[in-house]
């Protein structure tokens, strides 16, 4: 009996050695493509009619210098006004600190929802923000040029990922993709980008 038990343990150990954790967990190329290919997923995608209901207007309200990172960098304070012209309450998704929903159409400038890059966030989580029917929301943005590059143009537009929360099941769906990492982060979801008017800055 003991002899049979020893033989069984030897066989089991040999099988385990051939199937290491690395080989079990290793993803095939097709599995990797399946994870990152989200082109066929509906994220409450905006229709052309929807895009006429949600209007983003942006203007420059102040200019200054921010030396938080050691070197002085020119910044531009922007005021974004998101209008909800629909008959329904607009709920959209964002994080409380690491705002990943903002873009610009210039590869020289970035925009984010904060007063200064010196701000430290103690509590970052995903939540929804609401705008009532025919209401609007004011959002302060900070725009800077990358690496102090002198821009060729002084105009750009601001983009916003308007990730709508429409039904209760959206929360579980979004949490899986934007929080646990299947999608990467909310910044990669560009299907629902809306764009502002052209913003003019002085150099």
C-alpha positions as CSV (number, residue, x, y, z in Angstrom):
1,X,0.0,0.0,0.0
2,X,2.8,2.4,0.9
3,X,4.6,1.5,-2.3
4,X,1.5,2.4,-4.4
5,X,1.2,5.7,-2.6
6,X,4.9,6.5,-3.3
7,X,4.4,5.7,-7.0
8,X,1.3,7.9,-7.2
9,X,3.1,10.9,-5.6
10,X,6.0,10.5,-8.0
11,X,3.7,10.5,-11.0
12,X,1.7,13.5,-9.7
13,X,4.9,15.5,-9.1
14,X,6.1,14.8,-12.6
15,X,2.9,16.1,-14.1
16,X,3.1,19.2,-12.0
17,X,6.7,19.9,-13.1
18,X,5.7,19.7,-16.8
19,X,2.8,22.2,-16.3
20,X,4.4,25.1,-14.5
21,X,2.3,28.2,-13.5
22,X,4.0,30.2,-16.3
23,X,2.8,27.7,-19.0
24,X,-0.7,27.5,-17.5
25,X,-1.2,31.3,-17.3
26,X,0.6,32.2,-20.5
27,X,-1.8,33.9,-22.9
28,X,-1.9,33.0,-26.6
29,X,-1.9,35.8,-29.2
30,X,-5.6,35.2,-29.9
31,X,-6.4,35.6,-26.2
32,X,-4.4,38.9,-26.0
33,X,-6.2,40.3,-29.1
34,X,-9.5,39.3,-27.5
35,X,-8.7,41.3,-24.4
36,X,-7.6,44.5,-26.0
37,X,-9.9,44.5,-29.0
38,X,-13.0,46.4,-27.8
39,X,-14.2,47.6,-31.2
40,X,-17.4,45.5,-31.0
41,X,-18.4,46.5,-27.5
42,X,-21.2,49.0,-26.9
43,X,-20.2,51.5,-24.2
44,X,-23.5,53.4,-24.4
45,X,-22.1,54.7,-27.6
46,X,-23.1,58.2,-28.6
47,X,-25.2,58.5,-31.8
48,X,-25.1,61.6,-34.0
49,X,-28.4,62.7,-32.4
50,X,-26.8,62.3,-29.0
51,X,-23.9,64.5,-30.0
52,X,-26.3,67.3,-30.7
53,X,-27.6,67.1,-27.1
54,X,-24.2,67.4,-25.3
55,X,-22.3,70.5,-26.0
56,X,-18.8,71.4,-24.7
57,X,-17.7,75.0,-24.7
58,X,-14.2,76.0,-23.5
59,X,-12.5,79.4,-22.9
60,X,-9.2,80.6,-21.5
61,X,-9.7,82.4,-18.2
62,X,-6.2,82.9,-16.9
63,X,-2.5,82.3,-17.7
64,X,0.4,81.8,-15.4
65,X,3.5,79.7,-14.4
66,X,3.6,76.4,-12.5
67,X,6.9,75.4,-11.0
68,X,5.7,72.3,-9.1
69,X,8.0,69.9,-10.9
70,X,11.1,72.1,-10.5
71,X,11.1,73.8,-13.9
72,X,8.8,76.7,-14.5
73,X,6.1,75.8,-17.0
74,X,3.5,78.0,-18.6
75,X,-0.1,77.0,-18.0
76,X,-3.5,78.1,-19.1
77,X,-6.5,77.9,-16.9
78,X,-9.6,76.9,-18.9
79,X,-13.2,76.9,-18.1
80,X,-15.2,74.1,-19.7
81,X,-19.0,74.2,-19.7
82,X,-20.8,71.0,-20.5
83,X,-24.4,71.5,-21.5
84,X,-27.1,68.8,-21.3
85,X,-29.7,69.8,-23.9
86,X,-31.6,66.5,-23.5
87,X,-34.8,65.8,-21.6
88,X,-33.0,63.3,-19.3
89,X,-30.4,63.6,-16.6
90,X,-26.9,63.1,-17.9
91,X,-24.7,60.9,-15.8
92,X,-21.2,60.3,-16.9
93,X,-18.2,58.4,-15.5
94,X,-14.9,59.8,-14.2
95,X,-12.4,59.3,-11.4
96,X,-12.3,61.8,-8.5
97,X,-8.6,62.5,-9.0
98,X,-7.0,60.7,-11.9
99,X,-9.1,62.3,-14.6
100,X,-8.7,60.3,-17.8
101,X,-11.5,61.7,-19.8
102,X,-9.7,64.8,-21.2
103,X,-7.9,65.2,-24.6
104,X,-6.7,67.9,-27.0
105,X,-6.4,67.6,-30.7
106,X,-2.8,68.9,-30.5
107,X,0.1,66.5,-29.7
108,X,1.9,69.4,-28.1
109,X,-0.6,70.2,-25.3
110,X,-2.4,68.3,-22.6
111,X,-5.4,69.3,-20.5
112,X,-6.5,67.9,-17.1
113,X,-9.2,68.7,-14.5
114,X,-7.1,70.3,-11.7
115,X,-5.9,73.7,-10.6
116,X,-2.2,72.8,-10.4
117,X,0.0,69.8,-11.0
118,X,1.1,70.3,-7.3
119,X,-2.2,68.9,-6.0
120,X,-2.0,65.6,-4.2
121,X,-5.0,63.3,-4.2
122,X,-5.7,61.2,-1.1
123,X,-8.8,59.4,-2.2
124,X,-9.2,58.4,-5.9
125,X,-12.2,56.3,-6.9
126,X,-14.5,56.0,-9.9
127,X,-17.9,57.8,-9.6
128,X,-20.6,59.4,-11.7
129,X,-21.3,63.1,-12.2
130,X,-24.8,64.3,-13.0
131,X,-26.2,67.2,-15.0
132,X,-30.0,67.8,-15.0
133,X,-32.1,68.1,-18.1
134,X,-31.3,71.4,-19.9
135,X,-28.7,72.1,-17.3
136,X,-25.0,72.7,-17.4
137,X,-21.8,72.0,-15.4
138,X,-18.7,74.2,-15.1
139,X,-15.4,72.4,-15.0
140,X,-12.0,74.0,-14.5
141,X,-9.2,72.6,-16.6
142,X,-5.4,73.2,-16.7
143,X,-3.6,73.1,-20.0
144,X,0.2,72.9,-20.5
145,X,2.6,72.4,-23.4
146,X,4.7,69.3,-23.3
147,X,8.4,69.8,-22.5
148,X,8.2,73.6,-23.0
149,X,7.9,73.1,-26.8
150,X,7.1,76.3,-28.6
151,X,3.8,75.4,-30.4
152,X,3.4,75.9,-34.1
153,X,-0.2,76.9,-33.6
154,X,-1.9,78.7,-30.8
155,X,-5.2,77.0,-31.3
156,X,-6.5,73.7,-30.2
157,X,-9.8,71.9,-29.2
158,X,-10.5,70.1,-26.0
159,X,-12.0,66.6,-26.1
160,X,-14.0,64.8,-23.4
161,X,-14.8,61.1,-23.1
162,X,-18.5,61.3,-22.2
163,X,-18.9,57.9,-20.8
164,X,-22.6,57.8,-19.9
165,X,-24.1,55.8,-17.1
166,X,-27.6,54.9,-18.2
167,X,-28.7,51.8,-16.3
168,X,-27.8,50.1,-13.0
169,X,-25.9,47.3,-14.8
170,X,-23.5,49.8,-16.3
171,X,-21.6,50.0,-13.0
172,X,-20.6,46.3,-13.0
173,X,-19.8,46.5,-16.7
174,X,-17.6,49.6,-16.4
175,X,-15.9,48.4,-13.2
176,X,-14.6,45.3,-14.9
177,X,-13.2,47.3,-17.9
178,X,-12.1,50.6,-16.5
179,X,-11.1,49.8,-12.9
180,X,-9.8,46.2,-12.9
181,X,-7.8,46.7,-16.0
182,X,-9.4,44.7,-18.8
183,X,-9.7,47.9,-20.9
184,X,-6.6,49.5,-19.5
185,X,-8.2,52.7,-18.3
186,X,-10.9,55.1,-19.3
187,X,-8.5,57.1,-21.4
188,X,-8.4,54.3,-24.0
189,X,-12.2,54.5,-24.6
190,X,-12.4,57.0,-27.3
191,X,-15.8,56.0,-28.9
192,X,-17.6,58.7,-26.9
193,X,-15.3,61.6,-27.4
194,X,-17.0,65.0,-27.9
195,X,-15.1,68.1,-28.9
196,X,-15.2,71.7,-27.8
197,X,-15.0,74.9,-29.8
198,X,-11.5,76.1,-30.9
199,X,-9.5,77.6,-28.0
200,X,-7.1,80.4,-28.8
201,X,-4.1,81.1,-26.5
202,X,-1.4,83.6,-26.5
203,X,2.3,82.7,-26.5
